[in-house]
Amino acid sequence: MLRLDFAPELADFRAQVRDFLHDALPADIRRRTANCEHIEKSEQQRWDRILAAKGWRAPNWPKDHGGPGWSAMERFVYDEEYSLASAPRGNPAGVSLLGPILISYGTEEQKRRFLPPILSSEEWWCQGFSEADAGSDLAALRATACRDGDDYIVNGVKLWTSYAHDAEWMFLLARTSKEERKQAGISFFLMPMDSPGITVTPIVTLGGLHMVNQVMLDDVRIPSAYRVGEDGAGWRIAGSLLGHERFVGARLAPTTALLQHIRKLVNVYAGCDKPLAADPHFAAELARLEIDLLALKATAYRVMSQETPGTSPGPEVSVLKLQGAKLMQDVADLLASIAGPLAIADPGSATGTVPFDHQLAYLSQQALDLRKLTIFGGSSEIQKNIIARRILQV
């Protein structure tokens, strides 16, 4: 595996993170994550509490709000070691997305109410942005929030909502006024998922996984105290949040872990007459993916080196999202090709007679599920438009 060198202090930090994850991550959770098994909410919360006790639950939060106050490069190193340690990621919406938004735009009361239970993993969040006709074109959303005294009454349908079936809260966008410019008149809200009028319907994806849902909102009342920012400021706030989501969507650390997993498989997999590592075509494809990852990491380092505390990622993060999503899909496809016929096996029927067969049985699910990477958080076409307009200025 090709690597980029880090400054000595970052190498020491990497060793510290690696030692902690090795010692603190419960063996049963590590094993289940490494085997591509589903991690229940209670298991994720058990691990989250360990991270919270260490002060590492929210890597991208400043110290004065419960985070470690790490630099961008320290967060990158932590994220990479986290993936390599087979630590579960669970529900990222609260820590990675909403937390930074509340720190930047929330009232002091909102910060006191919502940040602590996010840190403790007591309350899980889901994101109510996408709709049937407003995914990549988010400004086309139709959900409405009409003021009624001290409340807003919300109606609409949110689609592809990850973790809605496990979440206690949703942060969502809804239209509070009709403006000539469709990006205007959108507001940002926090909504309890046990509110009357909410119906969550599971969506099972092509790979057979249940992670996303349809959420119907029928006259749901949200107190005005749960609006973040001013009325009509939702588009600006969402833009900041999407910058964080697109950096997460680049998936550099999980891709690094998958490529390391491939390196293990190609030398021991007994599904062919000779190790896959001896196949020149396979070796060339693996080398191409590793080089692409190295180039993408170098780009990420440049982006992070320009980051200043308290700011959101700039348009350059669209380059990472665009290339990172495609790279992750290519790596998943290569993993599925290693599995061969086992990639279509029922994950519950693994017999243990073939090395790594339990993991291999999940690879078709993963390869199919990861098709979403070039859609969510802004499709690849949207990222190209952002690059053209805001970076290339064409």
C-alpha positions in Angstrom: 0.0 0.0 0.0 1.4 3.4 -1.0 1.5 6.0 1.8 2.2 9.6 2.3 4.6 10.7 5.1 3.4 12.7 8.0 5.1 15.1 10.3 6.7 13.4 13.4 4.1 14.8 15.7 1.3 13.4 13.6 3.1 10.0 13.6 3.1 10.1 17.4 -0.6 11.0 17.4 -1.3 8.1 15.0 0.4 5.7 17.4 -1.6 7.1 20.3 -4.9 6.7 18.4 -4.0 3.2 17.2 -3.1 2.0 20.7 -6.3 3.4 22.2 -8.5 1.8 19.5 -6.7 -1.5 20.0 -7.2 -1.5 23.7 -10.6 0.1 24.1 -12.7 -1.3 21.2 -14.7 -4.3 22.6 -13.6 -7.5 20.9 -17.1 -8.6 20.0 -17.9 -5.3 18.3 -14.6 -5.3 16.4 -15.2 -8.9 15.2 -18.8 -8.1 14.0 -17.7 -5.0 12.2 -14.7 -6.8 10.5 -17.1 -9.5 9.4 -19.4 -6.9 7.8 -22.2 -7.8 10.3 -25.0 -5.4 11.3 -24.2 -3.5 14.5 -27.3 -3.0 16.6 -28.0 0.5 18.0 -27.3 -0.7 21.6 -23.9 -2.0 20.5 -23.0 1.2 18.8 -24.1 3.2 21.8 -21.9 1.0 24.1 -18.9 1.9 21.9 -19.9 5.6 21.7 -19.9 5.9 25.5 -16.3 4.6 25.5 -15.4 7.2 23.0 -17.2 9.9 24.9 -15.4 9.0 28.1 -12.1 9.5 26.3 -13.3 12.8 24.8 -13.1 11.4 21.2 -16.7 11.0 20.4 -16.9 14.2 18.3 -13.6 14.6 16.4 -14.7 17.7 14.5 -16.0 19.6 17.5 -14.0 22.3 19.4 -12.9 21.7 23.0 -15.3 24.2 24.5 -18.3 22.1 23.2 -17.0 18.7 24.2 -14.7 17.8 21.3 -11.0 17.2 21.3 -10.2 20.4 19.4 -8.1 18.5 16.8 -6.6 20.0 13.7 -7.9 18.9 10.3 -4.9 16.6 9.8 -5.3 15.1 13.3 -9.0 14.4 12.4 -7.9 12.8 9.1 -5.4 10.5 10.9 -8.0 9.5 13.5 -10.5 8.7 10.8 -8.1 6.5 9.0 -7.0 4.6 12.0 -10.7 4.3 13.1 -11.5 2.5 9.8 -8.4 0.3 9.9 -9.3 -0.8 13.5 -12.8 -2.0 12.3 -14.6 0.4 14.6 -18.3 0.9 13.8 -19.5 4.2 12.5 -23.1 3.9 13.4 -25.2 7.1 13.2 -23.1 10.0 11.9 -25.9 12.5 11.4 -25.7 14.0 14.9 -21.9 14.2 15.5 -20.6 14.8 12.0 -23.4 17.0 10.5 -25.8 18.6 13.0 -23.2 19.2 15.8 -21.1 21.7 13.8 -24.2 23.4 12.6 -25.6 24.0 16.1 -22.2 25.2 17.2 -22.1 27.7 14.4 -25.8 28.7 14.1 -27.7 27.4 17.1 -28.9 29.5 20.1 -27.2 29.0 23.5 -30.4 27.2 24.6 -30.3 24.9 21.6 -26.6 24.0 22.2 -27.3 23.2 25.9 -30.3 21.1 25.0 -29.0 19.1 22.0 -25.2 18.9 22.1 -24.8 16.8 25.3 -27.1 13.9 24.2 -25.4 13.8 20.8 -22.1 13.5 22.5 -23.4 10.7 24.8 -25.2 9.0 21.9 -28.3 9.1 23.9 -30.2 10.8 21.1 -29.7 9.7 17.4 -30.5 12.0 14.5 -31.6 11.6 10.9 -31.5 14.2 8.1 -34.7 15.3 6.4 -33.5 17.0 3.2 -34.2 14.8 0.1 -37.7 14.5 -1.4 -39.1 12.7 -4.4 -38.4 15.7 -6.7 -35.8 17.4 -4.6 -32.7 15.2 -4.2 -29.8 16.7 -6.1 -31.9 19.8 -6.8 -32.5 20.4 -3.1 -33.9 23.9 -3.7 -36.9 22.3 -5.3 -38.2 20.8 -2.0 -41.9 21.0 -1.4 -42.3 20.3 2.3 -43.9 23.4 3.9 -43.7 24.9 7.4 -46.5 27.3 8.1 -46.4 29.5 11.2 -49.2 29.0 13.7 -48.6 31.0 16.9 -45.5 29.7 18.6 -45.4 26.6 16.4 -44.8 25.7 12.8 -47.1 23.2 11.1 -45.1 21.0 8.7 -46.4 18.9 5.8 -44.5 16.9 3.2 -42.7 13.7 2.5 -39.0 13.1 3.0 -37.3 10.3 1.1 -34.1 8.2 1.5 -33.9 9.2 5.1 -31.0 7.2 6.7 -31.6 6.0 10.3 -35.1 7.4 10.5 -36.2 4.1 12.1 -33.6 4.5 14.8 -33.5 8.2 15.4 -35.1 10.2 18.2 -34.8 13.5 16.2 -34.7 14.8 12.7 -33.2 18.0 11.4 -35.0 19.0 8.2 -35.5 21.7 5.6 -39.0 23.1 4.9 -40.3 26.0 2.9 -41.6 28.8 5.1 -42.4 31.3 2.3 -42.6 31.4 -1.5 -39.9 33.5 -3.1 -39.0 34.3 -6.7 -35.7 32.6 -6.1 -36.4 29.1 -5.0 -33.3 28.9 -2.7 -35.0 31.6 -0.6 -37.8 31.0 1.8 -36.3 27.7 3.2 -35.9 27.2 6.9 -34.0 24.7 9.1 -35.8 22.9 11.9 -35.3 20.3 14.6 -38.1 17.8 15.0 -38.8 15.1 17.6 -39.5 11.8 15.7 -42.2 10.8 18.2 -44.3 13.9 17.2 -47.9 13.1 16.1 -48.3 13.0 12.4 -45.0 11.3 11.5 -45.1 8.0 9.6 -41.8 6.1 8.9 -41.9 3.5 6.1 -38.8 1.3 5.6 -37.1 1.2 2.1 -35.1 -2.0 1.5 -32.4 -1.2 -1.1 -31.2 -3.3 -4.0 -28.6 -5.0 -1.8 -31.3 -6.1 0.7 -30.3 -3.6 3.4 -32.7 -1.5 5.5 -31.0 1.8 6.2 -33.1 4.4 4.4 -36.8 5.3 4.8 -39.7 7.4 3.6 -40.9 9.8 6.3 -44.4 11.3 5.9 -45.2 14.6 7.7 -48.8 15.3 8.2 -49.6 18.5 10.2 -46.6 17.9 12.4 -46.1 20.7 15.0 -42.6 22.0 15.6 -42.1 24.7 18.3 -40.5 27.9 16.9 -37.7 27.4 19.5 -36.6 24.4 17.3 -35.9 26.5 14.3 -32.2 27.0 13.7 -31.2 30.4 12.5 -33.5 33.0 11.1 -36.7 32.3 9.1 -35.5 31.7 5.5 -31.9 31.0 6.4 -32.2 27.3 5.8 -30.4 27.3 2.4 -27.3 29.0 3.8 -27.2 26.7 6.8 -27.7 23.6 4.6 -24.9 24.7 2.4 -22.6 24.7 5.3 -23.8 21.3 6.4 -23.5 19.8 3.0 -19.8 20.8 2.9 -19.3 18.6 6.0 -21.4 15.8 4.4 -19.4 15.9 1.2 -16.1 15.5 3.0 -17.6 12.5 4.8 -18.9 11.3 1.5 -15.4 11.2 0.1 -14.9 8.1 2.3 -11.1 8.2 2.2 -10.6 6.3 5.4 -13.1 3.5 4.6 -11.6 3.1 1.2 -8.2 2.8 2.7 -9.5 0.0 5.0 -11.2 -1.8 2.1 -8.0 -1.8 0.1 -6.1 -3.2 3.0 -8.7 -5.9 3.3 -8.2 -6.7 -0.4 -4.4 -7.1 0.3 -5.2 -9.7 2.9 -7.7 -11.6 0.7 -5.6 -11.9 -2.4 -2.9 -13.9 -0.7 -5.1 -16.4 1.2 -8.3 -16.7 -0.8 -8.8 -20.3 -1.8 -11.4 -19.8 -4.5 -9.0 -20.2 -7.4 -6.0 -22.3 -8.4 -3.5 -19.6 -7.6 -3.5 -16.5 -5.4 -5.1 -13.5 -7.0 -2.0 -11.5 -6.3 -0.3 -13.6 -9.1 -2.9 -12.5 -11.7 -1.3 -9.6 -13.6 -4.6 -8.1 -14.6 -5.9 -8.1 -11.0 -2.6 -6.8 -9.7 -2.7 -3.9 -12.2 -6.3 -3.0 -11.2 -5.4 -3.1 -7.5 -2.3 -0.9 -8.2 -4.5 1.6 -10.1 -6.9 1.9 -7.2 -4.1 2.4 -4.7 -2.5 5.1 -6.8 -5.9 6.8 -7.2 -6.4 6.8 -3.5 -2.9 8.2 -2.9 -3.7 11.1 -5.3 -7.0 11.7 -3.6 -5.4 11.8 -0.2 -2.8 14.4 -1.5 -5.7 16.5 -2.7 -7.4 16.1 0.7 -4.3 17.2 2.5 -4.2 20.4 0.4 -7.8 21.1 1.2 -7.3 20.5 4.9 -4.1 22.7 5.0 -6.3 25.6 3.9 -8.9 25.1 6.6 -9.2 27.7 9.3 -10.9 27.0 12.7 -14.7 27.7 12.8 -15.1 27.7 9.0 -17.0 25.2 6.8 -15.3 23.3 4.0 -15.1 25.2 0.7 -16.1 24.2 -2.8 -12.9 22.2 -3.1 -14.6 19.5 -1.1 -16.7 18.7 -4.2 -13.6 17.4 -5.9 -13.1 15.0 -2.9 -16.8 13.9 -3.0 -16.8 13.4 -6.8 -13.6 11.3 -7.0 -13.9 9.6 -3.6 -17.4 8.2 -4.2 -16.3 6.8 -7.6 -13.2 5.3 -6.1 -15.1 3.6 -3.3 -17.5 2.1 -5.8 -14.6 0.7 -7.8 -13.0 -0.8 -4.7 -16.3 -2.4 -3.7 -16.6 -3.8 -7.2 -13.1 -5.3 -7.1 -14.0 -6.9 -3.7 -17.1 -8.4 -5.2 -15.1 -9.8 -8.1 -12.8 -11.5 -5.6 -15.8 -13.2 -4.0 -17.0 -14.6 -7.4 -20.1 -16.8 -7.0 -20.0 -16.3 -3.2 -20.9 -12.6 -3.7 -24.5 -13.6 -4.4 -24.7 -16.1 -1.4 -27.2 -15.6 1.4 -25.2 -14.0 4.2 -26.9 -16.2 6.7 -25.8 -19.4 5.0 -22.0 -19.0 5.3 -20.6 -22.4 6.2 -17.1 -21.5 7.3 -15.5 -23.9 4.8 -13.9 -21.2 2.7 -11.6 -18.6 4.2 -13.3 -15.2 4.7 -16.5 -16.6 3.2 -18.7 -14.8 5.8 -17.3 -11.5 4.7 -17.5 -12.4 1.0 -21.1 -13.3 1.4 -21.8 -9.6 2.1 -19.8 -8.1 -0.7 -22.6 -8.1 -3.3 -24.8 -6.2 -0.8 -22.0 -3.7 -0.2 -21.2 -3.3 -3.9 -24.9 -2.6 -4.7 -25.5 -0.4 -1.7 -22.5 1.8 -2.4 -24.0 2.8 -5.8 -25.7 5.5 -3.6 -22.3 7.2 -3.0 -22.5 9.1 -6.4 -26.0 10.3 -5.5 -26.4 11.3 -1.8 -24.9 14.5 -0.5 -25.2 15.9 -4.0 -24.9 13.7 -7.0 -21.8 13.6 -9.1 -23.4 15.8 -11.7 -24.1 18.4 -9.1 -20.5 18.2 -7.9 -19.2 18.8 -11.4 -21.4 21.9 -11.7 -20.0 23.2 -8.4 -16.5 22.6 -9.6 -17.2 24.3 -12.9 -18.9 27.4 -11.4 -17.0 27.9 -8.1 -13.5 26.5 -8.8 -12.9 26.6 -12.6 -15.3 29.7 -12.9 -16.5 28.7 -16.3 
